[in-house]
Amino acid sequence: MKKIMLLGSGELGKEFVIAAKRAGLYVVACDRYDNAPAMQVADEREVFSMLDGDALEKAVRKHHPDIIVPEIEAIRTERLFDFEKEGIQVVPSARAVNYTMNRRAIRDLASKELGLRTAKYFYAKTFEEFKKAADEIGFPCVVKPLMSSSGHGQSYVHNDEELQTAFTEAMEGSRGDVKEVIIEEFIDFQSEFTLLTITQKHAPTIYCPPIGHVQKGGDYRESWQPYQISDEALKTAQHMADEVTKALTGYGIWGVEFFLTKQGEVIFSELSPRPHDTGMVTLGHTTNLSEFELHLRAIMGWPIPAIHLEHCGCSAVILSPIESKQPLDYNLLEALKEDRTRIRIFGKPEAHVGRRMGVTLCYGELGDDLNVLRDKAKRLAKTVLGTDPYMKK
């Protein structure tokens, strides 16, 4: 039996563990706090900071995993190269995880090395550098920590008066020990979308049907599949995704994000070498295999005969309205009265205002009005904890 060590045990990790357990695999779930969502369904658990290289090494030596699957960015990634050299499979690869742990490496790879179309950008470690970059780019502009997750520290800046607050929030929102920000031009996009890209050991790279999504403050709020896009734009996105995943190397699923401008131009935004938040819509029967099942098959080298779009579907996040050290009480009654509706509660042991605690999934027949489904998913998400998916954190 293959043993998997999962680094990071959030909601995406939980669904991956469920897929792995259904396939008869053994999983050790790791995170910085106990009883994280994926730990609740894994065989064993370890609690430590993955930025502590010695603690990571100790856990690996204790459990002797065959495969290491990172679920978060905040990992002492240089240790992964050593594990990989010893014969432990790192997903998708140590190189990919190391590159994508902060925005500098992946943005420079896409823009400077591969020549992909991205937003204009600069880096800054001091406010003086930050102010100079803003003067160069102009307003509005977007500010993000180089390493973060779930939109922490991200903001839109409209004038000089907002610069200091944006810089402070970006620095404070940084995860790990990377204290630097990226400032980039604001793309006047029509919409954003995710292209789930699956790289395989024994077969060509394949793609899920594109997923439309909306973010607020850099954090996913809703997604839908399929996302309507021209054949030409889709081919452009697939080419970009293929180029960047090929350069990073390895096997598994990648969440590749793009902007689509009002002129129909596709612009590379970001990439995650793992299942993607927006891809949770695939849990709602949109495709024949969910993103988590696809990730597992690619990791294990198992065949993926085809990816079929079987339903149209939408997801909307369930956000906490309160701070709580205890698990919340969820009202599922209203949502479960509705046909073709699924609720996934993540099982997070603590809540913070605006923290993502679950997701509502609604699906219908191909050709159904996606706007109607999106409204349904958001309406039902609101009934679970009384919060709108677009509430401010």
C-alpha positions in Angstrom: 0.0 0.0 0.0 1.4 3.4 -1.0 1.7 6.0 1.8 1.0 9.6 1.1 2.1 12.5 3.3 -0.1 15.6 2.9 1.5 18.9 3.8 -1.4 21.2 4.6 -4.7 19.8 5.7 -7.4 22.3 4.7 -10.6 21.8 2.7 -8.9 20.9 -0.5 -6.7 18.5 1.2 -9.7 16.9 2.9 -11.3 16.1 -0.5 -8.0 14.8 -1.8 -7.7 12.4 1.2 -11.3 11.2 0.6 -10.3 10.3 -3.0 -7.1 8.6 -1.8 -8.9 6.6 0.9 -11.5 5.4 -1.6 -8.6 4.1 -3.7 -7.1 2.1 -0.7 -4.2 4.4 0.0 -2.7 5.4 3.4 -2.5 9.1 4.3 -0.7 11.1 6.9 -2.2 14.6 7.2 0.0 17.4 8.5 -0.8 21.0 9.5 0.2 23.7 11.9 -2.9 23.1 14.1 -4.7 19.9 15.3 -8.0 18.6 13.9 -7.6 20.4 10.6 -10.2 19.3 8.0 -8.0 16.7 6.2 -6.9 15.2 9.5 -10.5 14.2 10.2 -10.4 11.7 7.4 -6.8 10.6 7.3 -5.1 7.6 8.9 -2.6 9.6 10.9 -1.8 13.2 11.7 1.2 15.3 12.5 1.0 18.9 13.9 4.0 21.2 13.2 4.9 24.3 11.2 6.0 23.2 7.7 8.2 26.3 7.6 10.3 24.4 10.3 12.6 22.4 8.2 13.8 20.2 11.1 10.2 19.4 12.1 9.4 18.5 8.5 12.4 16.3 8.3 11.4 14.5 11.5 7.9 13.8 10.3 9.2 12.4 7.0 11.7 10.1 8.8 9.0 8.9 11.2 6.5 8.0 8.5 8.6 7.1 5.5 6.1 8.2 2.9 6.2 7.1 -0.7 4.6 10.4 -1.9 4.6 13.9 -0.5 1.7 16.1 -1.6 1.9 19.8 -0.7 -1.4 21.6 -0.2 -0.1 25.0 0.9 2.6 27.4 -0.1 4.2 27.9 3.4 6.6 25.0 3.3 10.4 24.8 3.7 10.6 23.8 0.1 14.3 23.4 -0.2 14.0 20.2 1.9 11.7 18.7 -0.7 14.6 18.5 -3.2 16.5 16.3 -0.7 13.5 14.0 -0.3 13.0 13.8 -4.0 16.7 12.8 -4.5 16.1 10.0 -2.0 13.3 8.6 -4.2 10.3 10.1 -2.5 7.8 11.4 -5.1 7.1 15.1 -4.6 3.9 16.3 -6.2 4.0 17.7 -8.8 7.8 18.0 -8.3 10.1 19.7 -5.9 11.0 22.3 -8.6 7.3 23.2 -9.1 6.6 23.6 -5.4 9.7 25.7 -4.9 8.8 27.9 -7.8 5.2 28.5 -6.9 5.7 29.1 -3.2 5.9 32.9 -4.0 4.7 35.1 -6.8 8.1 36.3 -7.8 9.4 33.0 -9.1 6.3 32.0 -11.0 5.7 35.5 -12.5 9.3 35.8 -13.7 9.1 32.4 -15.2 5.9 33.1 -17.1 6.8 36.6 -18.2 10.6 36.8 -18.6 11.6 33.2 -19.4 8.5 31.9 -21.3 7.3 35.2 -22.7 3.7 34.8 -21.7 1.4 37.8 -21.6 1.0 39.0 -18.0 0.1 42.2 -16.2 3.0 44.7 -15.9 4.5 44.3 -12.5 7.3 45.3 -10.0 8.5 44.1 -6.6 9.1 46.1 -3.5 10.6 45.4 -0.1 10.4 49.0 1.2 7.7 51.7 0.9 10.1 53.8 -1.2 10.4 51.1 -3.7 6.7 50.5 -3.5 5.9 54.2 -4.2 8.3 54.3 -7.1 6.6 51.2 -8.7 3.2 52.7 -8.2 4.3 55.9 -10.0 5.5 53.8 -12.9 2.4 51.6 -13.2 -0.2 54.2 -12.4 -3.7 53.9 -10.8 -5.6 51.8 -10.2 -3.1 49.0 -9.4 -3.2 45.7 -7.5 -1.0 44.9 -4.5 -0.3 41.4 -3.1 2.2 39.8 -0.8 4.7 37.6 -2.6 3.6 34.7 -0.5 0.0 34.4 0.8 -3.2 32.5 0.4 -7.0 33.2 0.3 -6.4 36.8 -0.7 -4.7 37.8 2.6 -3.0 41.2 2.2 -4.3 41.8 -1.3 -5.9 45.2 -2.2 -6.7 47.6 -5.0 -5.1 51.0 -4.8 -6.8 54.0 -6.5 -4.6 56.9 -5.4 -1.5 58.0 -3.5 -3.4 58.3 -0.2 -4.1 54.6 -0.2 -0.5 53.4 -0.8 0.7 53.3 2.8 -2.3 51.3 4.0 -2.0 48.9 1.1 1.7 48.3 1.6 1.2 47.7 5.4 -1.6 45.2 4.7 0.4 43.4 2.1 3.4 43.0 4.5 1.2 41.9 7.4 -0.7 39.5 5.1 2.5 37.7 4.1 2.9 34.0 5.0 6.2 32.5 5.9 9.4 34.5 5.9 9.0 36.2 2.6 8.5 40.0 3.3 8.1 41.5 -0.1 5.2 42.6 -2.2 4.3 42.6 -5.9 2.5 45.6 -7.4 0.9 45.1 -10.8 -1.2 47.0 -13.3 -4.9 46.6 -13.0 -6.3 44.6 -15.9 -9.7 45.9 -17.1 -10.9 42.3 -17.6 -14.3 41.0 -18.6 -13.9 38.0 -16.4 -11.5 35.6 -14.8 -11.3 31.9 -15.3 -9.4 28.8 -14.2 -8.0 26.1 -16.5 -7.5 22.9 -14.5 -4.5 21.4 -16.3 -3.5 17.7 -15.7 0.1 16.7 -16.4 0.5 12.9 -16.7 3.5 10.6 -16.6 2.3 8.2 -19.3 0.0 10.4 -21.4 -0.3 13.9 -22.8 -1.4 16.9 -20.8 -5.2 17.3 -20.7 -7.6 20.0 -19.5 -10.9 20.3 -17.8 -13.5 22.5 -19.4 -12.7 26.1 -18.2 -14.2 27.4 -14.9 -15.4 30.9 -14.5 -14.9 32.5 -11.1 -15.2 35.7 -9.1 -12.8 36.8 -6.5 -13.1 39.6 -3.9 -10.0 40.8 -2.3 -8.1 38.0 -4.0 -10.3 35.3 -2.4 -12.6 33.0 -4.3 -16.3 33.6 -3.8 -18.1 31.7 -6.5 -17.3 29.6 -9.6 -19.1 28.0 -12.5 -18.5 25.4 -15.2 -18.6 25.6 -18.1 -17.2 29.0 -18.7 -18.0 30.3 -22.2 -14.9 31.2 -24.1 -14.1 31.3 -27.8 -12.1 28.4 -29.3 -9.2 30.7 -30.1 -9.0 32.1 -26.6 -9.2 28.5 -25.1 -6.4 27.3 -27.3 -4.3 30.3 -26.2 -5.0 29.5 -22.5 -4.2 25.8 -23.1 -0.9 26.8 -24.8 0.1 29.0 -21.9 -0.8 26.4 -19.3 1.1 23.7 -21.2 4.2 25.9 -21.4 4.4 26.9 -17.8 3.5 23.4 -16.4 6.1 21.8 -18.7 8.7 24.2 -17.5 7.9 23.5 -13.9 7.8 19.7 -14.4 6.0 16.9 -12.6 2.6 15.2 -12.5 -0.7 16.2 -11.0 -3.4 18.8 -11.4 -2.6 22.6 -11.7 -5.0 25.5 -11.2 -4.0 28.0 -13.9 -5.7 31.4 -13.6 -6.3 33.8 -16.5 -7.9 37.1 -17.2 -10.0 37.6 -20.3 -10.1 41.2 -21.3 -13.0 43.0 -22.9 -11.1 42.8 -26.2 -10.9 39.0 -25.9 -7.2 38.8 -24.9 -6.1 36.0 -22.6 -3.6 37.1 -19.9 -1.8 34.7 -17.5 -2.5 35.6 -13.9 -1.4 32.9 -11.4 -0.8 29.2 -11.0 -1.2 26.7 -8.1 0.4 23.2 -8.4 -2.5 21.5 -6.7 -6.3 21.4 -6.8 -7.8 24.8 -6.9 -10.5 26.6 -4.8 -12.5 27.4 -7.9 -12.4 23.7 -8.9 -14.6 22.7 -6.0 -17.4 23.2 -8.5 -16.4 19.8 -9.9 -17.7 18.2 -6.7 -21.1 19.1 -8.0 -21.2 16.5 -10.8 -20.1 18.9 -13.5 -17.4 16.5 -14.8 -17.2 12.7 -14.7 -14.1 13.0 -12.4 -13.7 15.7 -9.7 -10.4 17.7 -9.6 -9.4 15.6 -6.6 -9.9 12.3 -8.4 -8.0 13.7 -11.4 -5.1 14.8 -9.1 -4.9 11.4 -7.5 -4.9 9.5 -10.8 -2.2 11.8 -12.2 0.0 11.4 -9.1 -0.4 7.6 -9.1 0.2 7.3 -12.9 -3.3 5.8 -13.4 -5.1 6.3 -16.7 -7.6 9.1 -17.3 -9.5 7.9 -20.3 -11.3 11.2 -20.8 -12.8 14.2 -19.0 -16.5 14.7 -19.8 -18.6 17.7 -19.0 -21.8 16.0 -17.7 -23.7 18.9 -16.1 -23.4 22.6 -15.7 -22.9 23.7 -12.2 -22.0 26.5 -9.7 -20.4 26.9 -6.3 -20.7 29.6 -3.7 -18.8 30.0 -0.5 -20.2 29.8 3.0 -18.5 32.4 5.2 -18.4 32.7 9.0 -20.3 35.7 10.5 -18.4 35.4 13.8 -15.2 34.6 15.7 -15.5 31.3 17.5 -13.1 28.9 19.1 -15.7 26.2 18.7 -17.2 24.5 15.6 -20.2 26.4 14.3 -23.8 25.2 14.1 -24.8 25.0 10.4 -28.4 25.3 9.1 -28.6 22.9 6.2 -32.4 22.6 6.2 -33.3 25.2 3.6 -30.5 24.3 1.2 -31.2 20.6 1.3 -34.8 21.2 0.3 -33.6 22.1 -3.1 -33.0 19.5 -5.8 -29.6 19.1 -7.4 -27.9 20.8 -4.5 -25.0 19.7 -2.4 -23.4 21.2 0.7 -19.9 20.6 1.8 -19.0 21.7 5.3 -15.2 21.7 5.7 -15.1 20.9 9.4 -12.8 23.7 10.5 -12.5 23.7 14.3 -12.4 27.5 14.6 -14.1 30.3 12.8 -13.1 33.9 12.0 -15.3 36.6 10.5 -15.3 36.0 6.7 -13.4 32.6 7.0 -14.5 30.1 4.4 -16.3 27.3 6.3 -18.1 25.5 3.5 -19.4 25.6 -0.1 -22.8 25.2 -1.8 -22.9 23.3 -5.0 -25.8 23.5 -7.5 -26.0 21.8 -10.8 -28.3 21.3 -13.8 -28.6 20.1 -17.3 -26.1 21.2 -20.0 -27.7 24.3 -21.6 -29.5 25.5 -18.4 -29.1 29.2 -17.6 -25.9 29.5 -15.5 -26.9 32.9 -14.2 -30.0 31.3 -12.6 -27.8 28.5 -11.1 -25.3 31.1 -9.8 -28.1 33.0 -8.1 -29.4 29.8 -6.6 -26.0 28.8 -5.2 -25.4 32.2 -3.6 -28.9 32.3 -2.2 -28.6 28.9 -0.6 -25.1 29.6 0.7 -26.5 32.6 2.6 -29.1 30.3 4.4 -26.4 28.1 6.0 -24.8 30.7 8.3 -26.7 33.8 7.4 -23.9 35.4 5.5 -23.6 36.6 1.9 -20.8 35.0 -0.1 -19.7 38.6 -1.0 -19.6 39.9 2.6 -16.6 41.9 3.6 -14.0 40.1 5.8 
